[in-house]
Every structure is written in C-alpha cells, then in structure tokens.
C-alpha cells in the first residue's frame, strides 16, 4: 500500500527520499511524489506511474533542500493521476501532507470545509487532512495537526510539513505502520524500516494514537491529546531479512498475523458501505464482454487453487454464474472448450507461476476473456491477462502461503458481488449485507489471533503424530484441503483433506487412535451432515478436533477438543476457520524443528514446470 518517507537534517533531501521510495516499491503503487522545502517555499514534483518517471523529472529539473517528504500512492479515493498523487497541499500552498490509509468520514469533512470556503483540487480523501490542518493553524504546525486528528475517522499514517513552521515534520499514526529514525542531527519518518537502516540503527516505532515532531535537533513524541509520551529508541542490529520479520520468529507467523490488515487493504477503496456497491473499474476489463459472461473457469495451483474452489461457491451463490475450477498444471494440457462468453480467472500469488502462465496463454489463443488475481504488480500473468484484480497482501516471504490466501478470498468475494450486481442477481440490500459482513471480518480475525497461545498449547500435543485427516463440507471442504496442505508442507506430517461426504468411500479405513481428525464444522447448511461424519470417526475410536463457532455449545460433547471462532455469515466462514489451521500447522512445525519459512523441496514461486 502507500509508502511514506520524510527527512529533516543537513544532507540533500532528494537522494534520501528517492532512495527510500524505491525501497517502498514492494508495497504497490501507481504514482509517486516528493515535496522539498527551500528558502520559504514548497517545491512539489509528482508523477503518475513509476519512481523512474519521478527520477527522470528530478534529473531534468533538480530540486534542492534539506527537508521534505515523499510518497508512493496506491489509489483508493480518486483515479491514479498526477493530480491525485501525493503530497497534497492546502489552499495557501504553504502546507503539504502525505498519507497512508483511508479517511472514512472524508465526505462529511469535505462538505463542511467547502462550506467554510476551502477549495479542493483532487478527488482524494487525503486532501481533507491538509485543509483541516490549514483551518486550525495559528502559530504551531504541531497543534494544528493535533486538532485535525481529533476529527479523522479511519486508518491513517500521515506526515505534514509547513513553510510557516520550517524544518519540522509532524507525523501521526492510527493503524498503518509509522517508524522514526534517529540519526546524528538528522531524523526520518517512514512507513517501515527498510529505507532507514542504511542511515541509522536507532528506531522508534509509533503506536496507534501517537504523533511525533522531528526537527534537526530532536524528536518529540505526543499522544493525540498533546500529552508527552516517553519513547525509548530501539537499536536495530538485525540484518534486513530479520528486520522484516517485525519481531516474529518466522515470516510465516508474521504473515499469519498480518491477515486482518491484508483483508482490509484488499477491500479498501473498492466498496461503499453506503450503497453496497463494489467498484472494480481498475481491473480494466471491457464492460460489454463482462456483461456477456455466461460461465467462469478458475485456473490455479496449490493454495491459489483452494482459493479458487471457494471462489466457485462465492460466484455461484452471489453472481449466479456456473463455475469450473481447474488445476493449471492439468488444464494447460486438456482439450478445453472456451468461447467469448467464458471468463477465465487465473489466480497466482507471484504472477509468475509457470503452469498458470502457460494456461493463460492457451486461453488467450482461444479468444476467451481472462482476468488475473495476483499479488505482484506488473508480473507476467498480470501483464498478459485482459484485466487484473490485485490483492494487497504485500510481499509474502514464507513459502507456505497464508496471508495471500486470505487476500485471494477477499478479491474473489469482491468479484462475486461485483458480477452479481452487474447481472442483477443481487439486489442492493443483499449486496450491502455481504459488504458489511466482509467489513467485519478483519476484527473477527483479530479475535482468533488473540487466542494463538491456546492453539499453540493444543498443537504441542500432536507434535509426535505422523498422520492427520482433515474434513469439511461445502465451503469448509477447501478449508480442509488448505489446512492439510499447510500441515504437510511445513511439518512433513502426512495429512489428507477430504469432503466429509467422501469419508465412506475410502478415508474411513485410515481412522484409528494414531490418526487424529481435524473437522471444520461451523453452523451452516451442512452442519448436521458433518456431525454425522464426526460420529463415524468417533465410532472408530478416532480423536477429533473441531473448528466451530463460539456459540456452539453442542459440539463440545461430541469431540475431544474445540478451537472456537466468531460467528460470521456462512458463506464467509473460511476467512475465520482457515486461521486456526494455519496456526496449528505452524506451531507443530516450529516445535518439530522444521524450517518453517523454507520447507524442504519447495519454492515460493514455481516458475518452471
């Protein structure tokens, strides 16, 4: 997502800002900009597109100065354009702001500010912040920012600079990350550590509700009410890879815990809680072709294939479109029949998966419409598909996919609602219900993550086992597949995922006291059926762990252990039931001494057949 960097000190600011922006590129962006302060004026330079374009502009017309801010933007409110690129300024042109996040009440604030005489130049929510600060400014930028913060609702990390209060950056955090780098008579603010470690090892992490004022001679920390906050710098001795772990033992664990924010980021800017509308104009698909879709084929590998299975349930339920889901490695060699009324969705975290890319190329030869769901901007699959729906998961270092699975589910849910609205299969009330449910999911995911310790304690009891069975029905069947995959790929325990209804067709022969069964059993349309499967396991002296709703008291008498999750719309239970299975697999693997982040024989992106 958006990246922020700011610098105050004695050095030339432009090289520092540009280098920092390059190190923030992984976050994804569609425009970039910089604001440099010199001799009582602001010099802004903004471009649509890549940082290389910004560098070209700065080389042609250099900017000089010793303090300023830079930004990489991923469009949320307002299309990608130079006009909408950050930094944004107030009416007087004496103040600029950069921002990562979303201001949820910006429309109300904008309307009020316009009535007060403020003139807006962009479509962004960020510009509201600049005008709010302008309205409160008297003699102190710090006080004006502090007052403006009281009115903001949403998630944000901001940095503000004004020529009226020179050689000073005021930054604040509520949600997205913000860190402060402390050097020798120079100070930095940034979205993460990577751009800072070449300049300083002394770092302060801002917490939600905190702000900082950095000047050449020091950094002062306050809360949003103006009360002084004591912060002790952390001396960073880690290498860059360790820094990215953010204090977690493994990337995989860090990435599991990032999933609530990943879902928020993937939804951000694409939904309206007022109308229930989903906005996917960014995907670049021809509207007349989308209107004519009569069938969807989802093509993917591994975890992305499991996400595709869930996409089938989403699309058939919400959009009323028949869906087939295919392994890319098989589909590319099949005699598939496609026409211009078929939409093929290719799902790939990296956008470079060899089988998926080959399948896409075969699909294009047959004239079908193709859409990529991808996490890496400008990857091969993203470039070659007719359109692309990006997931906003950020870089995933752990080989075992976790947060990208949640991001793919979120993207598929958005696509299903979008097509359901386009086809008239969802009325506004139904759409709004689904949107509201999606919006609540990240908080419910956080509730599960807060219980990680109890899941670890449960997992420790199963470290010695060599086999596991995972069962689920309806939307819980792909979750069972994904849970089994996670366990086998990082702990090397043999694990099988099956639909509950297939138990009697073979897997039941494996049940004994040495093969525990993990059953995903939320209260949904197949609840009674999966209870019957549990009974079948228990009759054969099987040990059962259930992932079930908090409110389900009945399940406790039917199984040995329960991992509770909050209740959610039945269609969206996979967002929640997946997390315990990821944690369960992680803790078993970690306690077995396995290389969790780089399991044997596996690579993050399978770029060769």
C-alpha positions in Angstrom: 0.0 0.0 0.0 1.0 3.6 0.1 4.5 4.4 1.3 5.7 7.5 3.2 9.2 8.8 3.9 10.3 12.1 5.4 13.7 13.6 6.3 15.0 16.6 8.2 18.7 17.2 8.5 21.8 18.7 6.9 22.0 16.5 3.9 20.4 17.0 0.5 17.0 15.5 0.9 16.1 14.4 -2.7 18.5 11.4 -2.9 17.4 10.2 0.5 13.7 10.5 -0.3 14.1 8.9 -3.8 16.2 6.0 -2.4 13.6 5.5 0.3 10.7 5.5 -2.2 12.5 2.8 -4.2 12.7 0.6 -1.1 9.0 1.1 -0.5 8.1 0.0 -4.1 7.1 -3.5 -2.9 4.1 -2.1 -1.2 2.5 -1.5 -4.6 1.8 1.9 -6.1 0.5 3.8 -9.2 2.0 7.2 -8.6 4.8 8.9 -6.7 5.7 12.4 -5.5 8.0 14.5 -3.4 7.9 17.9 -1.7 11.1 19.7 -0.9 11.3 22.9 1.2 13.8 25.6 0.3 14.0 29.3 1.0 10.5 29.6 2.4 8.7 27.8 -0.4 7.5 24.3 -1.3 8.7 22.6 -4.4 6.4 19.7 -5.4 7.1 17.1 -8.1 4.5 14.4 -8.7 4.1 11.8 -11.5 1.6 9.1 -12.5 3.5 5.8 -12.8 6.8 4.5 -11.6 9.5 6.1 -9.5 11.7 6.0 -12.5 9.5 8.7 -14.0 9.9 10.8 -10.9 13.6 10.4 -11.1 13.6 11.5 -14.7 11.7 14.6 -13.8 14.0 15.4 -11.0 17.1 14.9 -13.2 15.7 17.3 -15.8 14.7 19.9 -13.2 16.6 19.3 -10.0 15.2 20.2 -6.6 17.4 21.3 -3.7 16.6 21.4 0.0 17.4 19.8 3.4 14.0 18.6 4.5 10.9 17.2 2.8 8.6 14.2 2.3 7.9 11.6 -0.3 5.1 9.2 -1.1 4.2 6.2 -3.2 0.4 6.0 -3.8 -2.0 3.1 -4.3 -5.2 4.8 -5.5 -8.2 4.4 -3.2 -10.2 7.6 -3.5 -9.6 9.1 -6.9 -8.1 7.6 -10.0 -4.4 7.2 -10.5 -3.2 10.6 -11.9 -0.6 13.2 -11.3 -3.3 15.5 -9.8 -4.2 12.9 -7.2 -0.6 11.9 -6.4 0.8 12.9 -3.0 2.0 15.2 -1.4 -1.3 17.2 -1.2 -1.4 20.9 -0.2 -3.8 23.3 1.4 -5.4 26.4 -0.2 -2.5 28.6 0.7 0.2 26.3 -0.8 2.2 26.6 2.4 1.4 23.2 3.8 1.7 19.6 2.4 0.5 16.2 3.7 1.3 12.6 2.8 -1.0 9.9 3.9 -1.3 6.1 4.0 -4.7 4.7 4.9 -8.2 5.8 4.4 -10.3 8.6 6.0 -13.7 7.1 6.4 -15.5 10.4 7.1 -13.8 12.4 4.5 -17.0 13.2 2.5 -18.6 14.9 5.6 -15.4 16.8 6.3 -15.0 17.8 2.7 -18.6 19.2 2.5 -18.1 21.2 5.7 -14.7 22.6 4.6 -16.1 23.6 1.2 -18.9 25.5 3.0 -16.2 27.2 5.0 -14.6 28.4 1.8 -11.9 25.7 1.1 -11.2 24.9 -2.5 -10.3 21.3 -3.3 -8.1 20.3 -6.3 -8.2 16.5 -6.1 -10.5 13.5 -5.7 -8.6 12.1 -2.7 -9.5 11.7 0.9 -6.0 12.9 1.9 -6.6 16.5 0.8 -9.2 16.8 3.5 -6.3 16.5 6.1 -4.4 19.3 4.5 -7.4 21.7 4.7 -8.3 20.6 8.2 -4.7 21.5 9.4 -4.9 24.7 7.5 -8.1 25.7 9.2 -6.6 25.0 12.7 -3.2 26.6 12.0 -2.3 29.6 14.1 1.4 29.6 15.2 2.2 25.9 15.5 2.0 23.1 13.0 2.1 20.5 15.8 -1.0 22.0 17.5 -2.9 22.3 14.2 -2.2 18.6 13.3 -3.2 17.6 16.8 -6.5 19.3 16.5 -7.1 18.0 13.0 -6.5 14.4 14.2 -9.5 14.7 16.6 -11.8 14.8 13.6 -10.4 12.0 11.5 -12.1 8.6 11.4 -10.4 5.6 9.8 -6.9 4.2 9.4 -4.0 6.6 8.7 -0.4 7.3 9.0 0.4 10.9 8.0 3.3 13.4 7.8 2.8 17.1 7.4 5.2 19.9 6.7 4.6 23.7 6.5 6.8 26.6 5.4 5.2 28.6 8.2 6.8 26.3 10.8 10.1 25.4 8.9 12.5 22.5 9.3 9.8 20.4 11.1 7.8 17.3 10.2 4.8 16.3 12.2 3.8 12.6 11.8 1.0 10.6 13.4 -0.3 7.0 13.3 -3.6 5.3 13.7 -3.5 1.9 12.0 -0.8 1.7 9.3 2.8 1.5 10.4 5.0 4.5 11.1 8.6 4.5 12.4 11.0 7.2 13.3 14.7 7.0 12.5 17.1 8.9 14.8 20.4 9.9 13.4 23.1 12.5 14.2 21.3 15.8 13.8 19.0 14.2 11.3 15.7 12.5 11.6 13.4 10.3 9.5 9.8 9.2 9.4 8.8 6.3 7.3 6.2 3.5 6.7 8.7 0.8 7.5 12.3 0.1 8.5 13.8 -0.8 5.1 14.5 2.7 3.9 16.1 3.7 7.2 18.6 1.1 8.0 21.3 2.5 5.7 21.1 5.8 7.6 20.5 4.8 11.2 20.1 1.9 13.6 18.2 3.9 16.2 14.5 3.4 15.6 11.3 4.3 17.4 8.0 2.6 16.5 4.9 4.8 16.8 1.9 3.2 18.4 -1.7 4.0 17.5 -2.7 7.3 18.8 0.8 8.7 18.9 2.4 11.6 17.0 6.0 12.8 16.6 7.6 16.2 15.8 11.0 15.8 14.2 13.5 18.7 13.8 17.2 18.8 13.1 17.9 19.0 16.9 15.5 16.3 18.2 12.3 14.3 18.1 9.4 14.9 20.5 6.6 12.4 21.0 3.0 13.2 22.0 -0.4 11.4 22.0 -3.3 12.8 20.1 -4.3 14.9 23.1 -1.0 16.6 23.2 0.4 14.7 26.3 4.1 14.0 26.3 4.9 10.3 25.5 8.3 8.8 26.5 9.7 6.7 23.8 13.0 4.7 24.0 14.8 4.1 20.7 15.5 0.5 19.8 19.0 -0.2 18.5 18.5 -2.4 15.4 21.2 -5.0 14.9 19.3 -7.3 12.7 20.0 -7.9 9.0 17.4 -6.7 6.6 15.6 -10.0 6.4 15.3 -10.2 10.2 14.0 -6.7 10.3 11.2 -7.6 8.0 10.1 -10.2 10.5 8.9 -7.4 12.8 9.9 -9.4 16.0 8.2 -12.6 15.0 10.3 -15.8 15.0 9.3 -16.7 11.4 8.0 -14.9 8.4 5.1 -17.3 8.3 3.9 -16.4 11.8 4.2 -12.7 11.0 2.3 -13.2 7.8 -0.5 -15.1 9.6 -0.9 -12.2 12.0 -1.0 -9.7 9.1 -4.1 -11.2 7.6 -6.7 -8.8 9.2 -4.9 -5.9 7.7 -4.4 -7.7 4.4 -8.2 -8.2 4.1 -8.8 -4.5 5.0 -6.3 -3.5 2.4 -7.8 -5.7 -0.3 -11.3 -4.3 0.4 -10.1 -0.7 0.7 -11.3 1.7 -1.9 -13.4 -1.0 -3.6 -16.6 -1.0 -1.6 -19.2 1.5 -0.5 -20.8 1.0 2.9 -23.4 3.5 1.9 -24.7 1.8 -1.2 -23.3 -1.7 -1.0 -21.6 -1.2 -4.4 -18.3 -2.8 -5.4 -16.0 -0.8 -7.6 -13.7 -2.8 -9.8 -13.1 -0.4 -12.7 -9.4 -0.7 -12.0 -9.3 -4.2 -13.4 -9.5 -2.8 -16.9 -12.0 -5.3 -18.3 -14.2 -4.4 -21.3 -17.7 -3.8 -19.9 -19.5 -5.3 -22.9 -17.6 -8.5 -22.5 -18.2 -8.7 -18.8 -22.0 -8.3 -19.4 -22.0 -11.2 -21.7 -20.3 -13.7 -19.3 -22.2 -17.0 -19.0 -19.6 -19.1 -17.4 -16.4 -18.7 -15.3 -13.4 -21.0 -15.2 -10.9 -20.6 -12.4 -7.4 -21.8 -13.1 -4.7 -22.0 -10.3 -2.2 -24.1 -8.4 -1.7 -25.1 -4.8 -3.1 -22.7 -2.2 -4.5 -20.5 -5.0 -6.4 -23.5 -6.3 -8.0 -23.8 -2.9 -9.0 -20.1 -3.0 -10.4 -20.8 -6.4 -12.6 -23.6 -5.0 -14.0 -21.0 -2.6 -14.4 -18.6 -5.4 -16.7 -21.1 -7.1 -19.1 -21.0 -4.0 -18.9 -17.2 -3.9 -19.6 -16.7 -7.6 -22.3 -19.3 -7.9 -24.1 -18.0 -4.8 -23.8 -14.3 -5.3 -23.4 -13.9 -9.1 -25.5 -16.9 -10.2 -22.8 -18.0 -12.7 -21.7 -21.6 -13.2 -18.1 -22.1 -12.3 -15.5 -24.7 -13.0 -12.2 -24.9 -11.1 -9.2 -26.4 -12.7 -5.6 -27.2 -11.8 -3.4 -25.1 -14.1 -0.9 -27.9 -14.5 -3.7 -30.2 -15.9 -5.8 -27.6 -17.7 -3.0 -26.4 -19.9 -2.8 -29.9 -21.5 -6.6 -30.6 -21.7 -8.8 -30.2 -24.7 -10.8 -27.4 -23.1 -13.6 -25.6 -24.9 -13.9 -21.9 -24.5 -15.7 -19.1 -26.2 -16.1 -15.3 -25.8 -18.9 -15.8 -23.2 -16.5 -17.5 -20.8 -14.4 -15.6 -18.3 -11.2 -17.4 -17.2 -9.9 -16.3 -13.8 -6.2 -17.1 -13.3 -5.1 -16.9 -9.7 -1.4 -16.6 -8.8 0.3 -15.0 -5.8 3.5 -14.3 -7.7 2.0 -13.8 -11.2 4.9 -15.9 -12.5 3.6 -19.5 -11.9 4.7 -21.4 -14.9 1.7 -23.7 -15.3 -0.8 -20.8 -14.7 1.1 -18.6 -17.2 1.1 -21.4 -19.8 -2.6 -22.0 -19.3 -3.3 -18.3 -19.6 -1.5 -18.1 -23.0 -3.5 -21.1 -24.2 -6.7 -19.4 -23.1 -5.9 -16.2 -24.9 -5.3 -18.2 -28.2 -8.9 -19.4 -27.9 -10.3 -15.9 -27.5 -11.7 -16.2 -24.0 -11.7 -13.2 -21.7 -9.1 -13.5 -18.9 -8.8 -11.9 -15.5 -5.7 -12.3 -13.3 -6.0 -12.2 -9.5 -2.4 -11.5 -8.5 -0.3 -10.1 -5.7 2.6 -8.8 -7.7 2.2 -5.7 -9.9 3.4 -6.0 -13.5 4.1 -9.7 -13.2 3.8 -11.8 -16.3 0.3 -13.0 -15.6 -0.9 -9.6 -14.7 0.6 -8.1 -17.9 -0.8 -10.8 -20.2 -4.4 -11.1 -18.9 -7.1 -8.9 -20.2 -7.6 -7.5 -16.8 -6.1 -7.8 -13.3 -7.5 -7.6 -9.8 -4.6 -7.0 -7.5 -4.6 -8.4 -3.9 -3.0 -6.0 -1.5 -1.1 -8.5 0.7 2.4 -7.0 0.4 5.4 -9.3 -0.1 5.0 -12.8 1.3 8.3 -14.3 2.3 7.2 -17.5 3.8 7.0 -20.3 1.2 3.7 -21.6 2.7 1.1 -19.1 1.6 -1.0 -17.7 4.3 -1.9 -14.0 4.0 -2.2 -14.3 0.2 -4.9 -16.9 0.6 -7.0 -14.5 2.7 -6.3 -11.8 0.2 -7.4 -14.0 -2.7 -10.6 -15.0 -0.9 -11.3 -11.3 -0.4 -10.7 -10.5 -4.0 -12.9 -13.4 -5.2 -15.7 -12.2 -2.8 -15.5 -8.7 -4.3 -15.6 -10.2 -7.8 -18.6 -12.3 -7.0 -20.5 -9.3 -5.6 -19.5 -7.1 -8.5 -20.7 -9.6 -11.1 -23.8 -10.3 -9.0 -24.6 -6.6 -9.2 -23.8 -6.3 -12.9 -26.0 -9.3 -13.7 -28.9 -8.2 -11.4 -28.5 -11.4 -9.3 -28.0 -9.3 -6.1 -30.3 -6.5 -5.1 -28.9 -3.5 -3.2 -30.0 -4.9 0.2 -28.3 -8.2 -0.4 -25.1 -6.5 -1.6 -25.0 -4.3 1.4 -25.4 -7.3 3.7 -22.4 -9.0 2.1 -20.3 -5.9 2.1 -21.0 -5.3 5.8 -20.1 -8.9 6.6 -16.8 -8.6 4.7 -16.0 -5.3 6.5 -16.4 -7.0 9.9 -14.2 -10.0 9.1 -10.8 -8.4 9.9 -11.9 -7.6 13.5 -13.1 -11.2 13.9 -9.8 -12.5 12.6 -8.0 -10.5 15.3 -10.1 -12.2 17.9 -8.8 -15.6 16.7 -5.2 -14.3 16.6 -5.6 -13.2 20.2 -6.2 -16.8 21.1 -3.0 -18.0 19.4 -1.5 -19.2 22.7 -4.3 -21.7 23.3 -3.9 -23.0 19.8 -0.2 -23.5 20.4 -0.9 -25.4 23.6 -3.2 -27.7 21.7 -0.8 -28.2 18.8 2.0 -29.3 21.1 0.1 -32.4 22.0 0.2 -33.5 18.3 3.9 -32.9 17.5 4.7 -36.7 17.7 1.9 -37.7 15.3 2.7 -38.8 11.7 -0.7 -38.7 10.1 -3.7 -36.4 10.1 -7.1 -36.3 8.4 -9.0 -33.0 7.7 -12.7 -33.0 6.9 -15.1 -30.3 5.8 -18.2 -29.9 3.7 -19.5 -27.1 1.4 -17.3 -24.0 1.9 -15.4 -25.8 4.6 -14.1 -28.5 2.2 -11.5 -26.2 0.6 -10.5 -25.1 4.1 -9.9 -28.7 5.0 -7.7 -29.1 1.9 -5.8 -25.9 2.7 -5.3 -27.0 6.4 -3.9 -30.3 5.3 -1.6 -28.7 2.8 -0.2 -26.3 5.4 0.5 -29.2 7.9 2.2 -31.4 5.3 4.3 -28.8 3.6 5.9 -27.2 6.7 5.8 -30.1 9.3 6.2 -33.0 6.9 3.4 -34.8 8.6 1.3 -36.8 6.2 -2.1 -35.1 6.0 -5.2 -35.6 3.8 -8.1 -33.2 3.2 -11.4 -34.7 2.2 -15.0 -33.6 1.8 -17.0 -35.2 4.7 -19.3 -37.0 2.4 -16.4 -39.0 0.9 -15.4 -40.5 4.2 -17.1 -43.8 3.5 -15.5 -44.0 0.1 -12.0 -44.8 1.4 -10.6 -42.5 4.1 -12.6 -44.1 6.9 -10.3 -47.1 6.6 -7.5 -45.0 7.9 -9.2 -44.0 11.2 -7.6 -45.2 14.4 -6.1 -43.8 17.6 -3.0 -42.8 15.8 -4.7 -40.7 13.1 -6.4 -37.6 14.6 -9.1 -35.9 12.6 -9.5 -32.1 12.3 -13.1 -31.2 11.4 -14.2 -27.8 10.2 -17.7 -27.5 11.5 -19.3 -24.1 11.5 -23.1 -23.9 11.9 -24.2 -23.7 8.2 -26.4 -25.6 5.7 -24.4 -28.8 6.1 -23.9 -28.7 9.9 -26.0 -31.8 10.6 -24.2 -33.7 7.9 -20.7 -33.0 9.2 -21.9 -34.0 12.7 -22.7 -37.4 11.2 -19.1 -37.6 9.9 -17.8 -36.8 13.4 -19.9 -39.6 14.8 -18.4 -42.0 12.2 -14.9 -41.1 13.3 -15.7 -41.4 17.0 -17.3 -44.8 16.5 -13.9 -46.0 15.2 -12.0 -44.7 18.2 -10.8 -41.6 16.3 -9.7 -38.4 18.1 -11.5 -35.3 16.8 -10.6 -31.7 16.9 -13.3 -29.3 15.8 -13.1 -25.8 14.5 -16.5 -24.4 15.4 -18.4 -21.3 16.3 -18.0 -19.8 19.7 -21.7 -20.1 20.4 -21.9 -23.8 19.5 -22.2 -25.5 22.9 -23.4 -28.8 21.5 -20.2 -29.6 19.7 -18.2 -29.8 22.9 -19.8 -33.0 23.9 -19.1 -34.6 20.5 -15.3 -34.1 20.2 -12.2 -34.1 22.3 -11.1 -30.5 21.5 -12.7 -27.4 20.1 -11.0 -24.4 18.5 -13.6 -21.6 18.7 -14.1 -18.9 16.1 -16.5 -16.0 16.0 -19.8 -16.4 14.1 -19.9 -15.0 10.6 -22.1 -15.3 7.5 -22.0 -18.9 6.5 -20.5 -18.1 3.1 -17.6 -16.3 4.7 -16.6 -18.8 7.4 -13.4 -19.7 5.5 -11.9 -16.3 6.4 -12.0 -17.4 10.0 -11.8 -21.2 10.0 -8.5 -21.0 8.0 -6.6 -19.1 10.6 -6.6 -21.7 13.4 -5.5 -24.3 10.9 -2.5 -22.1 9.8 -1.5 -21.6 13.4 -2.0 -25.2 14.3 0.3 -26.3 11.4 2.8 -23.5 12.2 3.2 -24.4 15.9 3.6 -28.1 15.2 6.2 -27.5 12.6 8.1 -25.0 14.7 8.2 -27.4 17.7 9.4 -30.2 15.4 12.3 -28.0 14.5 11.3 -27.7 10.8 12.5 -24.9 8.6 9.1 -23.2 8.6 9.8 -20.4 6.2 11.8 -22.5 3.7 10.4 -26.1 3.8 12.4 -28.7 2.0 11.9 -29.2 -1.7 9.6 -26.2 -2.0 10.0 -22.8 -3.6 7.9 -19.7 -3.1 7.1 -19.3 -6.8 7.1 -22.3 -9.1 8.4 -20.6 -12.3 9.4 -23.8 -14.1 7.2 -26.8 -14.9 
